[in-house]
């Protein structure tokens, strides 16, 4: 997929992995639309990118808001690239130390944002992409974000791991469904990344987390995620697969 001249929609694009992807794609010539609940931050990133960059304040679980964002992304150039980077973490055991059960609403909330939100964006964006004029048979590419926790979920990560495991499980059937219209679906499963959430930790704690990575022994950088995202977009033979981006990390139980 040629990035230059295409439109890209990046959810969670106002910070972290999403922002890094937005910046990479804009630098490569895409018209980037940043979808984020943080309207102020999204506007600031879009302004900094300049050119055809836009910001849309939306909730990924809201069909009407996402449909509007897709329409906005499709205004200046055909929407051919989607990055699902919006997501939240959560910590909670199936039963707590006092024997009380996991909060069911918290579990639903994480599944709703991370998994259902990603699918909501995928289905609406794919519908718009299906009307594109194909370029060498390809109409678009959708890249989702899972996590190493989808495979190596730790104690207290039942909700988060289930949501990210769902994204991994969604990848191949979605790619099969959308192959009929020339749309690829891929997923990146990052390990420990130096995002704003981990950025709040003191440096010694960040170094301790990074020491568990095989090599290099450090946290991953958001731009390394964005680099892989860009490579997936540009390589037409990558489809229906999840790529771990974790430096060989395998998460311990806790």
Beta strands, then each sheet from edge to edge (+ up, - down):
strand 1: 7-11
strand 2: 31-36
strand 3: 54-57
strand 4: 79-84
strand 5: 140-145
strand 6: 183-190
strand 7: 242-245
sheet 1: 3+ 2+ 1+ 4+ 5+ 6+ 7+
end
